[in-house]
Amino acid sequence: MKLKTSFPLEGLEKTRIPVTDTVQEPPVDGLCIPGVPCNKYDNRVVAPSHRFSVGFAEMIGFRDSMEDKLVIHGNFGNSPERDYFAVFDGHAGKDASLYCSQHLHEYLLARLQEGNPIPACIIQSFTDTHENMKTLKNEKGSQIESGTTSLVALLIG
């Protein structure tokens, strides 16, 4: 299949991920859904959405490494009425976007379970993530200096 784009694709990977109408089983390793090609940049499909057809595309562009991460978490908090989706646009490295993709939804779920209003839970989960991330060290043992822009959607109902 030839992709139509407004930019040249020579030298870029042209992979089409198959779309299915069936609900997939939850992931085995927290990263990939069994039977679906695993993404090469470690984006997280925690659980597929049972309400929405969801997919993603990723392209590293002209950088040496991918700094962006995303999370798809259907049935969020074991509730069939909640889905969590997030994109983390990393800046100056992947550490911040990786940490957020692994933990922001956990902090949000913990805050929701306290029974506070949803907007307050979202704000506090970002604060929790930021405060905890400030104390972390990267793979080289130094403080994380990268950043991330976050886009998070919590769909309820």
N, C-alpha and C positions, 0 to 999 in steps of 0.2 A: 504494500500500500504506500503510495507516495503522499507525504504530508505537504500541505500547502501552508507556507508561512511567509512572513514579510522579511525574514532574515535567512541567510544561508545556513544549511544544515550539514554541509560537508564536514566530516570528521566528528559529528555528534552522534550519539547513540539514538537510533530510531526504533524504540521498542513500544509496541502497543500492548497494554495490559488488557486481557479479555474481561468483558463485563458479563455478569451473570445475574439472573433474576432470582436465584435461590439464595436463601440465608446460609451463610457460612458458619461453621463451628467456630467457637472462640479460639484465639491463637494458642499455639502450644508453647512458644517461647516468648510471648509478649511483644514480638516484633512483626510476625507475619502470620497470615491466615493460611492454614494448610490447603494445598492445592492451588494457591495463587502465587505467582512469582514474587519473590521477596524483593523489596526495594533495596537499592544498593547504598542508600545514604542513611540507613537505620532510622527511618521514620517509624512511628509506633502506631500500629493498629491494635489497640488494647482489646477491643471487642467491636464487631461490626454493628452498624445500626440496623435494627429490625424494622424501622419505620421509613428510612430514606435510602435511596440508592446513592452511594457515596463513592467517590474515587479521587485520585490525585495524580498529578504529573509532577515530575521533578527534573530540573536541568541545572547542572552545575555552572554552565556558562563558561567564562574564560578564567575562572579562579583555579587555584591549585587544589582547594578542598571545599567541600560543601559545608556551609555554616548555618544552613536553615534546617529546621525540624518541624514536624507536624505530628498531631495526635488525633486519632479517630477513636472515640470511646462511646459506643452505643450502649444502651441499657445502663447508663451511668448511675452508680450507686445501687445496682441491682433493681433499678426502676425502669420498666418498659416505657415509661412516659418521659424519660430524660435521655438526651444525647449531648455529648460534649465534643466539640471540635476546636482545634487550636492550631495556629501557624505561628512559628517563632522565627523571625528574620534575624539571623545572627549578624553581628558586626564585630570586626577585628578578632575573629576566632569563633569556635563553635561551643566553647564551654558554657556560656550563659544560656544559649538556646537549647543545648542538650540537657542541662539541669532543669530548665523550665519544662521541657517536654516530658521529663521523667517525674516531676514532683508537683507542678502547679495544680494538676487535677486532684492529687492526693490531699493537698491543703484545702482545696475547695470542698471536696467531699467531707472532710473533717469539720469544716465550718458549717456546712449545710446540716450535718447531723446534730449540731448544737441547737438547731431550731431558730436561728436568727433570720431576719429578712434576707432574701436572696441578694439584693444589691450590696448589702453590708458584707455578706459572705464572700462575694466576688472581690470586693475591695480588700478585705482582710486577707484573702488567700494570696493576692499579689504582694501584700506587705509581708506575709509569712515567707513567701518564696524569696523575696528580696533580702530580708534579714538573714535567713539561713544561708543563702548563696554567698553573702559577704564573708562568711567564716570559712569557706571552702578553699581548697588548694587544687590546682590543676594537675595534670599528669606529671609535670616537671617539678611539682612541689611549691610553686609560687601562687600567689593570690590570683584569682580569676580577674582578668582585665577586659574581657570581652563583654559585649552587651547584646541585647536583643529587643526588637520591637515585637510586641505580642498582639495577636488578634484571636480572641476567644469567643466562642458562641456556646451558650448553654441553652438548648432548646427543651422546653418543658411543655407537656400537654399534648 
